[in-house]
Amino acid sequence: MPVGKPKQPQEQTDHAGASALFVGSLEKGFRVLAAFGEECPALGVTEIALRTGLDKSAAQRFSNTLHQLGFLEKDPATRRYRPARKLMEFAYTYLRHSTLGAVAMPRLIEAGGVYQTTVNLAERDDTDMIYTVRIPHEKASYAATVPGRRIPAFCSASGIAVMSRMTDEEALDIIDRSNLVKRIETTIIDPDKIMKLVQQARRRGFAITYAQQLPREISVAAPIVDFRDRPVGAVQIPAYSPAWKQSEAAAKLGPLAIETAEAISGALVSSEQEY
């Protein structure tokens, strides 16, 4: 769980007023759905109001509407809401038509078999990274197999890897716009230290971090680029001490991440050029 207070939601978003086509009520509905996260799978109306910045009456109306539409479940005893399985349709639609996911899948499976490790595809979403394809090893926990987890780019090897293929100015912009809150006590939140990791990854071709998201986790990642040579995601391989040492992960998993990311990038470019 992150250490510190998250940014409070704003009643007015950056999109509001930017276009006459913007539908504010629709944005508020999605704000309610976004209130549910890894650390809070079930919420009452008061909690939804606090997490979204909506008043309690609006939070109740939007939550009830989403419940009636099948996107939220409601416990009849506690009256708390939680995401419903109907939301899976959106994830399926995205993943089914993802060119990056399609070209990455066989290469991730192959990479996972080399050292019997978990291998993930992480895609960039502004200042965050999202695990969209996850190839777990046989002892992985259930949570480590579920796609859709969102993590900040600034404290993840995948995010560091993506920023390593940008200019310093672009990387600093991502860091400046990030909520620099510790995920655990050892998370690095100093912008200068983050940039040193970015520059190190640029030299090595891969990023490596230790205990940034989870204790004892060594995370190795290499960037994936599109036909414009712009980073769109990363191959991420986690390992854990004491089974792995950082030097061993760098020597073995670093080259594996680079090779896999380059193969995915090449296949992605070829598929993009077909269109």
C-alpha positions in Angstrom: 0.0 0.0 0.0 1.4 3.4 -0.8 2.9 5.4 2.0 1.5 8.9 2.2 -1.7 10.6 1.0 -2.8 10.3 -2.7 -3.8 13.4 -4.7 -7.3 14.4 -4.0 -9.7 14.2 -7.0 -10.8 17.5 -8.5 -14.4 18.4 -9.2 -13.4 20.1 -12.4 -11.1 18.0 -14.7 -8.6 19.3 -17.2 -11.0 18.1 -20.0 -14.0 20.1 -18.8 -14.6 23.2 -20.9 -12.0 22.1 -23.4 -14.6 21.0 -25.9 -18.3 21.5 -26.4 -18.5 17.8 -27.1 -17.3 16.9 -23.6 -20.0 15.2 -21.5 -19.4 16.0 -17.8 -21.9 13.5 -16.4 -20.3 10.7 -18.4 -16.9 11.7 -16.9 -18.4 11.6 -13.4 -19.7 8.1 -14.0 -16.2 6.9 -15.0 -14.8 8.7 -12.0 -17.0 6.5 -9.8 -15.7 3.4 -11.6 -12.1 4.6 -11.2 -12.6 5.0 -7.4 -12.3 1.3 -7.0 -8.7 0.1 -6.8 -6.3 -2.5 -5.7 -6.6 -1.4 -2.1 -10.3 -0.8 -2.0 -12.4 -3.4 -3.9 -15.6 -2.5 -2.1 -16.9 1.0 -1.3 -19.9 2.6 0.4 -21.6 5.7 -1.0 -19.8 8.0 1.5 -16.4 6.5 0.5 -17.2 6.9 -3.2 -18.1 10.6 -2.6 -14.8 11.2 -0.8 -12.7 9.4 -3.4 -14.4 11.1 -6.4 -15.0 14.6 -5.1 -18.7 14.2 -5.8 -21.3 15.2 -3.3 -23.0 12.2 -1.6 -26.3 12.6 -3.5 -24.4 12.5 -6.9 -22.3 9.6 -5.7 -25.4 7.7 -4.8 -27.1 8.4 -8.1 -24.1 7.5 -10.3 -23.4 4.3 -8.2 -27.0 3.2 -8.4 -27.1 3.8 -12.2 -23.9 1.8 -12.7 -25.4 -0.9 -10.5 -28.6 -1.0 -12.6 -26.5 -1.2 -15.8 -24.6 -4.2 -14.4 -21.2 -2.5 -14.0 -21.3 -2.5 -10.2 -22.5 -5.2 -7.8 -24.2 -4.2 -4.5 -24.1 -6.2 -1.3 -27.7 -6.2 0.0 -26.5 -6.5 3.6 -23.7 -3.9 3.7 -25.0 -1.8 0.8 -21.4 -1.5 -0.4 -20.6 -1.6 -4.1 -17.8 -3.5 -5.9 -16.9 -3.8 -9.6 -19.0 -6.4 -11.5 -17.9 -8.9 -14.1 -19.5 -7.0 -16.9 -16.5 -4.7 -16.8 -14.4 -7.6 -18.2 -16.0 -7.0 -21.6 -14.1 -3.7 -21.9 -10.8 -5.4 -21.0 -11.5 -8.2 -23.5 -12.3 -5.8 -26.3 -9.0 -3.9 -25.8 -6.8 -7.0 -25.4 -8.5 -8.9 -28.3 -7.6 -6.1 -30.7 -4.2 -5.1 -29.3 -1.6 -5.4 -32.0 1.1 -5.0 -29.4 -0.4 -7.8 -27.2 -0.7 -10.1 -30.2 2.9 -9.8 -31.3 4.2 -9.9 -27.7 2.4 -12.9 -26.4 4.5 -15.7 -28.0 7.7 -13.9 -27.3 6.9 -13.4 -23.7 6.0 -17.1 -23.3 9.3 -18.0 -24.8 11.2 -15.6 -22.6 9.5 -16.9 -19.5 10.7 -20.4 -20.2 14.4 -19.5 -20.2 14.8 -19.1 -16.4 11.3 -20.1 -15.4 10.3 -16.6 -14.4 7.3 -14.4 -14.7 7.4 -12.1 -17.8 5.1 -9.1 -18.2 4.1 -6.7 -21.0 3.7 -3.2 -19.5 2.2 -0.4 -21.6 2.6 3.3 -21.0 -0.5 5.4 -20.1 0.8 8.9 -19.5 2.6 8.9 -16.2 1.7 5.3 -15.4 2.4 1.8 -16.7 -0.3 -0.9 -17.0 0.4 -4.6 -17.1 -1.6 -5.8 -20.1 -0.2 -9.3 -20.7 1.2 -11.4 -17.9 3.0 -14.7 -18.3 3.4 -16.1 -14.8 5.6 -18.9 -13.5 4.1 -21.9 -11.8 4.5 -20.5 -8.3 3.2 -17.0 -9.0 0.4 -15.7 -6.8 -3.0 -15.1 -8.3 -2.6 -11.3 -8.1 0.6 -11.5 -10.2 -1.3 -13.2 -13.0 -4.1 -10.6 -13.4 -3.7 -8.0 -16.2 -4.7 -4.4 -15.7 -2.5 -3.5 -12.7 -1.5 0.2 -12.9 1.7 1.4 -11.3 3.6 4.7 -11.5 6.3 5.0 -14.1 8.7 6.8 -11.9 9.2 3.9 -9.5 8.9 0.9 -11.8 11.6 -0.7 -14.0 9.2 -0.7 -16.9 8.6 3.0 -16.5 12.3 3.8 -16.1 12.9 1.7 -19.3 10.3 3.7 -21.2 11.7 7.0 -20.1 15.2 5.9 -21.1 14.1 6.0 -24.7 13.0 9.6 -24.3 14.9 12.9 -24.0 15.8 14.1 -20.5 13.2 16.8 -20.9 10.4 14.3 -21.7 11.4 12.1 -18.8 11.5 15.0 -16.4 8.0 16.0 -17.6 6.7 12.6 -16.6 8.4 12.8 -13.2 7.2 16.3 -12.6 3.6 15.4 -13.3 3.8 12.2 -11.2 2.5 11.9 -7.6 5.8 11.1 -6.0 4.5 9.1 -3.1 6.3 6.1 -1.6 4.7 2.7 -2.5 6.8 1.2 0.3 9.5 2.7 2.6 12.3 2.0 0.1 10.6 3.6 -2.9 12.8 6.3 -4.5 10.9 9.6 -4.9 13.8 12.0 -5.4 13.6 13.3 -9.0 17.4 13.5 -9.3 17.8 9.9 -8.2 15.1 8.8 -10.6 16.8 10.5 -13.5 20.0 8.8 -12.6 18.2 5.4 -13.0 16.8 6.6 -16.4 20.2 7.6 -17.6 21.8 4.3 -16.4 19.0 2.4 -18.3 19.8 4.4 -21.4 23.4 3.3 -21.3 22.7 -0.3 -20.5 19.7 -0.9 -22.7 17.6 -2.1 -19.7 16.4 -0.8 -16.3 16.9 -2.6 -13.0 15.3 -1.6 -9.7 15.1 -3.1 -6.2 12.3 -2.9 -3.7 10.4 -0.1 -5.4 7.0 -1.7 -5.5 7.4 -4.8 -3.3 10.0 -5.7 -0.7 12.8 -8.0 -2.0 11.6 -7.6 -5.6 14.3 -7.1 -8.3 12.6 -5.8 -11.4 14.3 -5.8 -14.9 12.8 -4.2 -17.9 13.7 -3.2 -21.5 11.8 -0.7 -23.7 9.5 -1.6 -26.7 9.4 1.0 -29.5 7.0 1.5 -32.4 7.8 2.4 -36.1 8.6 6.0 -35.1 11.2 4.7 -32.6 9.0 6.0 -29.7 8.6 3.9 -26.6 5.2 2.4 -26.1 5.8 -0.2 -23.4 8.3 -2.5 -21.9 9.1 -6.2 -21.2 9.3 -6.5 -17.5 10.8 -9.5 -15.6 10.6 -9.7 -11.8 12.9 -11.8 -9.6 13.2 -12.0 -5.8 16.0 -12.1 -3.3 17.5 -14.1 -1.8 16.9 -16.6 -4.7 18.3 -13.9 -7.1 21.0 -11.4 -6.6 20.9 -8.0 -8.3 24.1 -8.7 -10.1 22.8 -12.1 -11.4 19.5 -10.5 -12.5 21.4 -7.8 -14.4 23.7 -10.4 -16.1 21.0 -12.9 -17.0 17.6 -11.1 -17.1 18.9 -7.9 -18.6 20.0 -9.4 -21.9 16.9 -11.6 -22.0 14.6 -8.5 -21.5 16.5 -6.6 -24.3 16.3 -9.5 -26.7 12.6 -10.0 -26.1 11.8 -6.3 -26.3 13.7 -6.0 -29.6 11.9 -9.0 -31.1 8.6 -7.5 -30.1 9.6 -4.1 -31.4 10.6 -5.6 -34.7 7.3 -7.5 -35.0 5.3 -4.5 -34.0 7.0 -2.3 -36.7 6.4 -4.9 -39.3 2.7 -5.2 -38.4 2.3 -1.4 -38.4 3.9 -1.0 -41.8 1.4 -3.4 -43.2 -1.3 -0.8 -42.6 
